[in-house]
Amino acid sequence: MARYWVIGGEYRDTGFAEPAPGTTEQRHGPFASYEEAKARWQALAWSTVDNAHARYRIEEDGAAERRAWWVVGCRYKDTRFREPAEGEENWYGPFESYEAAKAEWQKRAWASVDDALSRYRIEHVSGARGAAAG
């Protein structure tokens, strides 16, 4: 049975590699479903929305060889970012590294920077996951 974790916190800089001085990376969970983990991720992300050095991600327990990085997002119906404006969220990937996924995330985030209803995130989950590859 898969278990999901929300991991993150405040980082030294926007490279998100090292926790801020005096802090450690937080680990919330485990959650029995992706949906439960996503709800916690959203709560944490919104509570730190004004802090450019804060970042959270969802990770899934399981076989490491099946895990891959994905960029997930779309245009949403409102700024709660829970319900896609049309269809489902788009999944782009898989990417073999966080750095490769981050490059794709940056491309998509900057392309939609003027659209307050568009949002993208990076997920580290099963490589078979994802409805659309981009």
C-alpha positions in Angstrom: 0.0 0.0 0.0 1.4 3.4 -1.0 2.0 6.0 1.6 2.5 9.7 0.9 4.5 12.4 2.7 4.5 16.2 2.4 8.1 17.4 2.8 9.5 20.9 2.8 9.8 24.0 4.8 11.9 27.2 4.7 15.1 27.0 2.7 18.3 28.9 2.6 17.6 30.2 -0.9 15.4 29.6 -3.9 17.5 26.7 -5.0 15.6 24.8 -2.3 18.5 22.5 -1.5 19.4 23.4 2.1 17.0 24.2 4.9 17.3 27.8 6.3 19.8 28.2 9.1 18.4 26.9 12.4 15.7 24.8 10.7 15.3 21.3 9.3 13.2 20.0 6.5 9.7 19.1 7.8 8.0 15.8 7.0 4.2 15.5 7.4 2.4 12.2 7.1 2.2 9.5 6.3 -1.1 9.9 4.3 -2.9 6.9 3.0 -3.9 8.6 -0.3 -2.5 11.1 -2.6 -5.6 13.3 -2.2 -5.0 13.5 1.6 -1.4 14.5 1.1 -2.3 17.1 -1.5 -4.8 18.7 0.9 -2.0 19.0 3.5 0.4 20.3 0.8 -2.1 22.9 -0.2 -2.6 24.1 3.4 1.1 24.3 4.0 1.8 26.0 0.7 -0.9 28.6 1.3 0.3 29.3 4.9 3.7 30.2 3.4 2.6 31.8 0.1 4.4 35.1 0.9 7.7 33.4 1.7 9.7 32.9 -1.5 12.1 30.6 0.4 9.3 28.2 1.5 8.5 25.1 -0.6 6.7 21.8 -0.1 6.5 18.7 -2.2 4.6 15.4 -2.1 6.6 12.2 -2.1 5.3 8.6 -2.3 6.8 5.7 -0.4 7.5 2.7 -2.6 10.0 1.2 -5.0 12.7 3.8 -5.7 13.2 2.5 -9.3 9.6 3.4 -10.1 9.8 7.0 -8.8 10.2 9.9 -11.1 9.7 13.7 -11.1 6.6 15.2 -12.7 5.5 18.8 -13.3 1.7 19.0 -12.6 -0.7 21.9 -13.1 -3.0 23.8 -15.4 -5.4 26.7 -15.4 -7.8 26.4 -12.5 -11.3 27.7 -11.9 -10.3 29.9 -9.0 -7.3 30.8 -6.8 -7.9 27.8 -4.5 -6.2 25.8 -7.3 -8.2 22.7 -6.5 -10.4 22.3 -9.6 -9.1 22.6 -13.2 -10.8 25.0 -15.4 -11.1 22.3 -18.1 -10.7 18.6 -17.7 -7.9 17.4 -15.4 -4.6 18.6 -14.3 -1.8 18.1 -16.8 1.1 15.9 -15.9 4.4 16.6 -17.7 7.2 14.0 -17.5 8.5 11.8 -16.2 11.9 13.4 -15.5 14.8 11.5 -14.1 16.0 14.3 -11.8 14.6 17.2 -9.8 16.7 19.6 -11.8 15.2 18.5 -15.1 11.6 18.8 -13.6 12.5 22.2 -12.2 13.6 23.4 -15.7 10.2 22.3 -17.1 8.4 23.8 -14.1 10.2 27.2 -14.7 9.3 27.1 -18.4 5.6 26.5 -17.7 5.4 28.9 -14.7 7.0 31.7 -16.6 4.8 31.1 -19.6 1.8 31.6 -17.4 3.2 34.2 -15.0 0.5 36.8 -15.9 -2.4 34.3 -15.4 -3.4 34.3 -11.7 -5.4 31.1 -12.2 -2.5 29.0 -13.6 -0.3 27.1 -11.2 2.3 24.3 -11.6 4.1 22.2 -9.0 6.8 19.5 -8.9 5.8 16.0 -7.7 8.0 13.0 -7.0 5.8 10.0 -7.5 5.5 6.7 -9.3 6.9 6.9 -12.8 3.7 5.4 -14.2 1.6 8.2 -12.9 0.5 11.1 -15.0 -2.3 11.5 -17.5 -0.4 13.5 -20.1 3.2 13.8 -21.1 4.5 17.0 -22.4 
